[in-house]
């Protein structure tokens, strides 16, 4: 993955790290998806922990799997 795509993935992670879930909306397993013209990202959250982040770069059909263990505050 080139540096621009690495930088984009890191920016996505920074945004996700700042997210806060409304406790009333929390579920045992929560899938969150968002898309732009350049990247598609799927975040899997289990028990308030980001367990997996799948990043799809549409222009080169590259899937980058980032496994993290970040707990929401």
C-alpha positions as a printed NumPy array, in Angstrom:
array([[  0.   ,   0.   ,   0.   ],
       [  1.477,   3.344,  -0.99 ],
       [  2.   ,   6.18 ,   1.461],
       [ -1.129,   8.104,   0.398],
       [ -3.363,   5.136,   1.115],
       [ -1.564,   4.442,   4.37 ],
       [ -2.114,   8.065,   5.386],
       [ -5.802,   7.815,   4.48 ],
       [ -6.201,   4.658,   6.546],
       [ -4.537,   6.362,   9.513],
       [ -6.865,   9.357,   9.189],
       [ -9.828,   6.997,   9.217],
       [ -8.492,   5.397,  12.38 ],
       [ -8.079,   8.805,  13.999],
       [-11.69 ,   9.688,  13.236],
       [-12.919,   6.362,  14.573],
       [-10.918,   6.775,  17.748],
       [-12.825,   9.979,  18.473],
       [-16.237,   8.419,  17.906],
       [-18.507,   7.938,  20.882],
       [-21.49 ,   5.591,  20.774],
       [-24.772,   6.506,  22.426],
       [-25.17 ,   3.842,  25.102],
       [-28.882,   3.493,  24.326],
       [-27.951,   2.502,  20.792],
       [-25.242,   0.042,  21.738],
       [-25.719,  -3.527,  20.685],
       [-23.757,  -6.651,  21.397],
       [-22.44 ,  -6.416,  17.865],
       [-22.598,  -3.238,  15.803],
       [-21.565,  -2.821,  12.18 ],
       [-20.863,   0.694,  10.95 ],
       [-20.22 ,   1.491,   7.324],
       [-19.35 ,   4.664,   5.471],
       [-18.189,   5.275,   1.938],
       [-16.666,   7.937,  -0.266],
       [-15.587,   7.949,  -3.874],
       [-12.122,   6.73 ,  -2.889],
       [-12.546,   4.471,   0.092],
       [-15.088,   2.166,   1.635],
       [-14.643,   1.326,   5.277],
       [-16.43 ,  -1.24 ,   7.416],
       [-15.995,  -1.151,  11.165],
       [-17.042,  -4.038,  13.391],
       [-17.616,  -3.123,  17.021],
       [-18.197,  -5.74 ,  19.706],
       [-18.81 ,  -4.762,  23.324],
       [-17.56 ,  -1.206,  22.733],
       [-14.281,  -2.474,  21.313],
       [-13.308,  -1.869,  17.707],
       [-12.307,  -5.391,  16.774],
       [-11.826,  -5.189,  13.025],
       [-11.595,  -2.452,  10.435],
       [-11.8  ,  -3.351,   6.764],
       [-10.674,  -0.661,   4.344],
       [-11.449,  -1.07 ,   0.655],
       [ -9.695,   1.238,  -1.795],
       [-11.952,   1.252,  -4.835],
       [ -9.43 ,   2.497,  -7.359],
       [ -7.142,  -0.508,  -7.062],
       [ -9.548,  -2.948,  -5.382],
       [ -7.182,  -3.363,  -2.47 ],
       [ -8.529,  -4.596,   0.826],
       [ -6.527,  -3.66 ,   3.87 ],
       [ -7.461,  -5.393,   7.073],
       [ -6.518,  -3.5  ,  10.213],
       [ -7.132,  -5.31 ,  13.466],
       [ -7.234,  -3.014,  16.457],
       [ -8.109,  -3.243,  20.108],
       [ -9.348,   0.232,  20.963],
       [-12.02 ,   0.695,  23.588],
       [-14.437,   3.601,  23.495],
       [-14.478,   5.926,  26.484]])
